[in-house]
């Protein structure tokens, strides 16, 4: 199993071309955030914007618009009740994130169905979207012809794979990822990434100072931005995004008892600047 290091990040984060513009660095659409859980989608959007996605759209409940614009004015907004606008944004995105704070009610299922029908490049399935998929065979039959990435924690992975945590060995996890035709970022102490290519990667940094709600939402936003803007080995790009998330937290933990997800996002720009200059800290 490949152990991810800072060198993987340095290999991925490149200096921006002089003629680059917002269209150069990828479109990300984040679908999530019902009336009660808007923060999850907003944190994913914030991470995507600060990790360098050129154009980021939040597709969420209308009640979240004011909070989004107060927190991330750089992001665009679509009311997820507008089915035509939702479908259009998802179909045009380089990377779609679905699930943060979306919930599992009938409205959420309808929205998730629309995402599955329209995503055509890279789709990151997170949080409640994983639960819905695990519970609904109809949704499983709608999986698009796109690059699929699941980002479950161990219990969500149990729902999706049928493997109890004690059974989640590297060999069984890799086999299930292949069966699901997807990359799997299994979030835990020592996060493991099972790539559809057959490569398996492991994270050896991070710690309990990251145990705060919203960490996973921030991770998906970083993954989306990296995959949308960087070219090259997709496995290494995903590995680099996962490492970046935990590496920033580890650096901040030297002076903090708890590291908040929003603090990771706030430090992305400086961290990425160091890495694109080849600096290893």
KOLTI-31975 format. One record per residue (C-alpha): residue in three letters; y, x, z. Coordinates in nm, 2 decimals. Layout:
BEGIN
+---------+--------+--------+--------+
: residuo :  north :   east :     up :
+---------+--------+--------+--------+
:     ALA :      Y :      X :      Z :
...
+---------+--------+--------+--------+
//
This chain:
BEGIN
+---------+--------+--------+--------+
: residuo :  north :   east :     up :
+---------+--------+--------+--------+
:     UNK :   0.00 :   0.00 :   0.00 :
:     UNK :   0.34 :   0.13 :  -0.10 :
:     UNK :   0.57 :   0.20 :   0.19 :
:     UNK :   0.93 :   0.10 :   0.09 :
:     UNK :   1.20 :   0.36 :   0.16 :
:     UNK :   1.57 :   0.41 :   0.11 :
:     UNK :   1.48 :   0.60 :  -0.21 :
:     UNK :   1.36 :   0.28 :  -0.36 :
:     UNK :   1.70 :   0.13 :  -0.30 :
:     UNK :   1.88 :   0.43 :  -0.44 :
:     UNK :   1.67 :   0.40 :  -0.75 :
:     UNK :   1.77 :   0.04 :  -0.80 :
:     UNK :   2.14 :   0.02 :  -0.71 :
:     UNK :   2.33 :   0.18 :  -1.00 :
:     UNK :   2.70 :   0.23 :  -1.06 :
:     UNK :   2.85 :  -0.06 :  -1.25 :
:     UNK :   2.94 :  -0.01 :  -1.62 :
:     UNK :   3.31 :   0.01 :  -1.69 :
:     UNK :   3.30 :  -0.28 :  -1.93 :
:     UNK :   3.11 :  -0.51 :  -1.69 :
:     UNK :   3.24 :  -0.86 :  -1.60 :
:     UNK :   3.12 :  -1.15 :  -1.40 :
:     UNK :   2.88 :  -1.26 :  -1.68 :
:     UNK :   2.72 :  -0.91 :  -1.68 :
:     UNK :   2.58 :  -0.93 :  -1.33 :
:     UNK :   2.38 :  -1.25 :  -1.35 :
:     UNK :   2.40 :  -1.62 :  -1.26 :
:     UNK :   2.24 :  -1.74 :  -0.93 :
:     UNK :   2.20 :  -2.10 :  -0.83 :
:     UNK :   2.11 :  -2.18 :  -0.47 :
:     UNK :   1.97 :  -2.53 :  -0.42 :
:     UNK :   1.95 :  -2.64 :  -0.06 :
:     UNK :   2.14 :  -2.76 :   0.25 :
:     UNK :   2.11 :  -3.13 :   0.33 :
:     UNK :   2.37 :  -3.30 :   0.55 :
:     UNK :   2.23 :  -3.15 :   0.87 :
:     UNK :   2.14 :  -2.80 :   0.75 :
:     UNK :   2.42 :  -2.68 :   0.53 :
:     UNK :   2.44 :  -2.35 :   0.70 :
:     UNK :   2.11 :  -2.23 :   0.55 :
:     UNK :   2.23 :  -2.28 :   0.19 :
:     UNK :   2.57 :  -2.13 :   0.27 :
:     UNK :   2.42 :  -1.82 :   0.42 :
:     UNK :   2.20 :  -1.77 :   0.11 :
:     UNK :   2.50 :  -1.82 :  -0.11 :
:     UNK :   2.72 :  -1.58 :   0.09 :
:     UNK :   2.45 :  -1.31 :   0.07 :
:     UNK :   2.41 :  -1.35 :  -0.31 :
:     UNK :   2.79 :  -1.32 :  -0.36 :
:     UNK :   2.83 :  -1.02 :  -0.14 :
:     UNK :   2.52 :  -0.85 :  -0.29 :
:     UNK :   2.69 :  -0.86 :  -0.63 :
:     UNK :   2.57 :  -1.17 :  -0.82 :
:     UNK :   2.83 :  -1.23 :  -1.09 :
:     UNK :   2.84 :  -1.61 :  -1.07 :
:     UNK :   2.69 :  -1.80 :  -0.78 :
:     UNK :   2.66 :  -2.18 :  -0.75 :
:     UNK :   2.57 :  -2.37 :  -0.44 :
:     UNK :   2.39 :  -2.70 :  -0.52 :
:     UNK :   2.40 :  -2.89 :  -0.19 :
:     UNK :   2.49 :  -3.21 :  -0.01 :
:     UNK :   2.85 :  -3.31 :  -0.06 :
:     UNK :   2.92 :  -3.28 :   0.31 :
:     UNK :   2.88 :  -2.90 :   0.28 :
:     UNK :   3.16 :  -2.85 :   0.03 :
:     UNK :   3.44 :  -2.78 :   0.28 :
:     UNK :   3.24 :  -2.54 :   0.48 :
:     UNK :   3.12 :  -2.36 :   0.17 :
:     UNK :   3.47 :  -2.31 :   0.04 :
:     UNK :   3.60 :  -2.20 :   0.38 :
:     UNK :   3.32 :  -1.94 :   0.41 :
:     UNK :   3.26 :  -1.84 :   0.05 :
:     UNK :   3.55 :  -1.94 :  -0.18 :
:     UNK :   3.40 :  -1.72 :  -0.46 :
:     UNK :   3.11 :  -1.96 :  -0.50 :
:     UNK :   3.10 :  -2.27 :  -0.72 :
:     UNK :   2.97 :  -2.61 :  -0.59 :
:     UNK :   2.77 :  -2.89 :  -0.73 :
:     UNK :   2.68 :  -3.21 :  -0.54 :
:     UNK :   2.30 :  -3.22 :  -0.55 :
:     UNK :   2.32 :  -3.60 :  -0.61 :
:     UNK :   2.46 :  -3.52 :  -0.96 :
:     UNK :   2.13 :  -3.49 :  -1.13 :
:     UNK :   2.28 :  -3.38 :  -1.47 :
:     UNK :   2.49 :  -3.11 :  -1.32 :
:     UNK :   2.20 :  -2.99 :  -1.11 :
:     UNK :   1.97 :  -2.97 :  -1.41 :
:     UNK :   2.22 :  -2.79 :  -1.62 :
:     UNK :   2.30 :  -2.53 :  -1.35 :
:     UNK :   1.94 :  -2.46 :  -1.28 :
:     UNK :   1.85 :  -2.42 :  -1.65 :
:     UNK :   2.14 :  -2.17 :  -1.71 :
:     UNK :   2.07 :  -1.96 :  -1.40 :
:     UNK :   1.91 :  -1.62 :  -1.42 :
:     UNK :   1.77 :  -1.67 :  -1.07 :
:     UNK :   1.73 :  -2.00 :  -0.88 :
:     UNK :   1.68 :  -2.02 :  -0.50 :
:     UNK :   1.54 :  -2.35 :  -0.38 :
:     UNK :   1.46 :  -2.45 :  -0.02 :
:     UNK :   1.71 :  -2.32 :   0.24 :
:     UNK :   1.79 :  -2.62 :   0.45 :
:     UNK :   1.68 :  -2.87 :   0.18 :
:     UNK :   1.45 :  -3.07 :   0.41 :
:     UNK :   1.13 :  -3.25 :   0.31 :
:     UNK :   1.24 :  -3.61 :   0.27 :
:     UNK :   1.23 :  -3.81 :  -0.06 :
:     UNK :   1.57 :  -3.69 :  -0.17 :
:     UNK :   1.46 :  -3.33 :  -0.12 :
:     UNK :   1.14 :  -3.39 :  -0.32 :
:     UNK :   1.34 :  -3.54 :  -0.60 :
:     UNK :   1.57 :  -3.24 :  -0.61 :
:     UNK :   1.28 :  -3.00 :  -0.59 :
:     UNK :   1.11 :  -3.18 :  -0.88 :
:     UNK :   1.43 :  -3.14 :  -1.09 :
:     UNK :   1.44 :  -2.77 :  -1.01 :
:     UNK :   1.08 :  -2.72 :  -1.11 :
:     UNK :   1.15 :  -2.90 :  -1.44 :
:     UNK :   1.45 :  -2.69 :  -1.53 :
:     UNK :   1.40 :  -2.34 :  -1.39 :
:     UNK :   1.30 :  -2.11 :  -1.67 :
:     UNK :   1.37 :  -1.75 :  -1.56 :
:     UNK :   1.32 :  -1.65 :  -1.20 :
:     UNK :   1.26 :  -1.90 :  -0.92 :
:     UNK :   1.26 :  -1.81 :  -0.55 :
:     UNK :   1.08 :  -2.08 :  -0.35 :
:     UNK :   1.18 :  -2.06 :   0.02 :
:     UNK :   1.17 :  -2.26 :   0.34 :
:     UNK :   1.12 :  -2.63 :   0.32 :
:     UNK :   1.04 :  -2.61 :  -0.06 :
:     UNK :   0.73 :  -2.41 :   0.03 :
:     UNK :   0.62 :  -2.68 :   0.28 :
:     UNK :   0.68 :  -2.96 :   0.02 :
:     UNK :   0.48 :  -2.77 :  -0.24 :
:     UNK :   0.19 :  -2.71 :   0.00 :
:     UNK :   0.17 :  -3.08 :   0.08 :
:     UNK :   0.22 :  -3.23 :  -0.26 :
:     UNK :  -0.03 :  -3.17 :  -0.55 :
:     UNK :   0.21 :  -3.35 :  -0.79 :
:     UNK :   0.46 :  -3.07 :  -0.73 :
:     UNK :   0.20 :  -2.80 :  -0.78 :
:     UNK :   0.13 :  -2.94 :  -1.12 :
:     UNK :   0.50 :  -2.90 :  -1.21 :
:     UNK :   0.52 :  -2.53 :  -1.16 :
:     UNK :   0.74 :  -2.39 :  -1.44 :
:     UNK :   0.68 :  -2.11 :  -1.68 :
:     UNK :   0.90 :  -1.87 :  -1.49 :
:     UNK :   0.87 :  -1.57 :  -1.26 :
:     UNK :   0.79 :  -1.73 :  -0.92 :
:     UNK :   0.86 :  -1.56 :  -0.59 :
:     UNK :   0.75 :  -1.72 :  -0.26 :
:     UNK :   0.93 :  -1.61 :   0.06 :
:     UNK :   0.72 :  -1.76 :   0.35 :
:     UNK :   0.68 :  -1.66 :   0.71 :
:     UNK :   0.32 :  -1.66 :   0.84 :
:     UNK :   0.30 :  -2.03 :   0.92 :
:     UNK :   0.45 :  -2.13 :   0.58 :
:     UNK :   0.20 :  -1.89 :   0.41 :
:     UNK :  -0.08 :  -2.06 :   0.60 :
:     UNK :   0.03 :  -2.40 :   0.46 :
:     UNK :   0.05 :  -2.27 :   0.11 :
:     UNK :  -0.25 :  -2.03 :   0.11 :
:     UNK :  -0.49 :  -2.20 :   0.35 :
:     UNK :  -0.51 :  -1.87 :   0.54 :
:     UNK :  -0.46 :  -1.87 :   0.91 :
:     UNK :  -0.25 :  -1.58 :   1.04 :
:     UNK :  -0.56 :  -1.40 :   1.17 :
:     UNK :  -0.71 :  -1.43 :   0.82 :
:     UNK :  -0.40 :  -1.30 :   0.64 :
:     UNK :  -0.54 :  -0.96 :   0.54 :
:     UNK :  -0.39 :  -0.76 :   0.26 :
:     UNK :  -0.69 :  -0.82 :   0.03 :
:     UNK :  -0.69 :  -1.20 :   0.09 :
:     UNK :  -0.31 :  -1.22 :   0.06 :
:     UNK :  -0.31 :  -1.03 :  -0.27 :
:     UNK :  -0.59 :  -1.26 :  -0.40 :
:     UNK :  -0.39 :  -1.57 :  -0.31 :
:     UNK :  -0.08 :  -1.44 :  -0.47 :
:     UNK :  -0.27 :  -1.38 :  -0.79 :
:     UNK :  -0.42 :  -1.73 :  -0.77 :
:     UNK :  -0.07 :  -1.88 :  -0.72 :
:     UNK :   0.06 :  -1.67 :  -1.01 :
:     UNK :   0.35 :  -1.55 :  -0.80 :
:     UNK :   0.50 :  -1.26 :  -0.60 :
:     UNK :   0.48 :  -1.33 :  -0.23 :
:     UNK :   0.73 :  -1.18 :   0.03 :
:     UNK :   0.54 :  -1.24 :   0.35 :
:     UNK :   0.80 :  -1.23 :   0.63 :
:     UNK :   0.68 :  -1.09 :   0.96 :
:     UNK :   0.69 :  -0.78 :   1.17 :
:     UNK :   0.61 :  -0.53 :   0.90 :
:     UNK :   0.69 :  -0.76 :   0.61 :
:     UNK :   0.45 :  -0.73 :   0.31 :
:     UNK :   0.52 :  -0.79 :  -0.05 :
:     UNK :   0.23 :  -0.89 :  -0.28 :
:     UNK :   0.34 :  -0.85 :  -0.64 :
:     UNK :   0.18 :  -1.03 :  -0.93 :
:     UNK :   0.14 :  -0.69 :  -1.10 :
:     UNK :  -0.11 :  -0.60 :  -0.83 :
:     UNK :   0.12 :  -0.37 :  -0.64 :
:     UNK :   0.15 :  -0.42 :  -0.27 :
:     UNK :   0.45 :  -0.30 :  -0.07 :
:     UNK :   0.52 :  -0.28 :   0.30 :
:     UNK :   0.83 :  -0.27 :   0.51 :
:     UNK :   0.82 :  -0.05 :   0.82 :
:     UNK :   1.18 :  -0.11 :   0.95 :
:     UNK :   1.35 :  -0.40 :   1.12 :
:     UNK :   1.29 :  -0.54 :   1.47 :
:     UNK :   1.34 :  -0.82 :   1.72 :
:     UNK :   1.72 :  -0.78 :   1.69 :
:     UNK :   1.68 :  -0.98 :   1.37 :
:     UNK :   1.53 :  -1.28 :   1.54 :
:     UNK :   1.80 :  -1.53 :   1.46 :
:     UNK :   1.80 :  -1.84 :   1.25 :
:     UNK :   1.93 :  -1.78 :   0.90 :
:     UNK :   1.77 :  -1.43 :   0.85 :
:     UNK :   1.54 :  -1.56 :   0.58 :
:     UNK :   1.82 :  -1.75 :   0.40 :
:     UNK :   2.02 :  -1.43 :   0.39 :
:     UNK :   1.72 :  -1.24 :   0.26 :
:     UNK :   1.66 :  -1.49 :  -0.03 :
:     UNK :   2.03 :  -1.46 :  -0.13 :
:     UNK :   2.00 :  -1.08 :  -0.14 :
:     UNK :   1.68 :  -1.10 :  -0.34 :
:     UNK :   1.84 :  -1.34 :  -0.59 :
:     UNK :   2.15 :  -1.12 :  -0.64 :
:     UNK :   1.94 :  -0.80 :  -0.69 :
:     UNK :   1.70 :  -0.97 :  -0.94 :
:     UNK :   2.00 :  -1.13 :  -1.13 :
:     UNK :   2.20 :  -0.81 :  -1.18 :
:     UNK :   1.98 :  -0.51 :  -1.19 :
:     UNK :   1.75 :  -0.41 :  -1.48 :
:     UNK :   1.43 :  -0.22 :  -1.47 :
:     UNK :   1.11 :  -0.24 :  -1.26 :
:     UNK :   1.11 :  -0.59 :  -1.11 :
:     UNK :   0.87 :  -0.49 :  -0.84 :
:     UNK :   1.10 :  -0.21 :  -0.72 :
:     UNK :   1.41 :  -0.44 :  -0.74 :
:     UNK :   1.24 :  -0.69 :  -0.51 :
:     UNK :   1.13 :  -0.42 :  -0.28 :
:     UNK :   1.48 :  -0.27 :  -0.27 :
:     UNK :   1.63 :  -0.61 :  -0.18 :
:     UNK :   1.39 :  -0.66 :   0.11 :
:     UNK :   1.45 :  -0.31 :   0.23 :
:     UNK :   1.83 :  -0.35 :   0.21 :
:     UNK :   1.82 :  -0.66 :   0.43 :
:     UNK :   1.64 :  -0.48 :   0.71 :
:     UNK :   1.80 :  -0.15 :   0.67 :
:     UNK :   2.15 :  -0.29 :   0.72 :
:     UNK :   2.02 :  -0.47 :   1.03 :
:     UNK :   1.87 :  -0.15 :   1.16 :
:     UNK :   2.19 :   0.03 :   1.12 :
:     UNK :   2.39 :  -0.24 :   1.29 :
:     UNK :   2.14 :  -0.27 :   1.58 :
:     UNK :   2.25 :   0.08 :   1.70 :
:     UNK :   2.55 :  -0.10 :   1.85 :
:     UNK :   2.43 :  -0.46 :   1.88 :
:     UNK :   2.17 :  -0.63 :   2.09 :
:     UNK :   2.14 :  -0.90 :   1.83 :
:     UNK :   2.22 :  -0.87 :   1.46 :
:     UNK :   2.34 :  -1.19 :   1.30 :
:     UNK :   2.26 :  -1.28 :   0.94 :
:     UNK :   2.62 :  -1.32 :   0.84 :
:     UNK :   2.68 :  -0.96 :   0.97 :
:     UNK :   2.42 :  -0.83 :   0.73 :
:     UNK :   2.61 :  -1.01 :   0.44 :
:     UNK :   2.94 :  -0.87 :   0.56 :
:     UNK :   2.80 :  -0.52 :   0.54 :
:     UNK :   2.63 :  -0.55 :   0.20 :
:     UNK :   2.92 :  -0.42 :  -0.01 :
:     UNK :   2.97 :  -0.10 :   0.18 :
:     UNK :   2.60 :  -0.04 :   0.21 :
:     UNK :   2.54 :  -0.08 :  -0.16 :
:     UNK :   2.84 :   0.15 :  -0.24 :
:     UNK :   2.67 :   0.42 :  -0.04 :
:     UNK :   2.34 :   0.37 :  -0.22 :
:     UNK :   2.48 :   0.37 :  -0.57 :
:     UNK :   2.63 :   0.71 :  -0.49 :
:     UNK :   2.28 :   0.83 :  -0.39 :
:     UNK :   2.35 :   0.85 :  -0.02 :
:     UNK :   2.05 :   0.84 :   0.21 :
:     UNK :   2.15 :   0.76 :   0.57 :
+---------+--------+--------+--------+
//
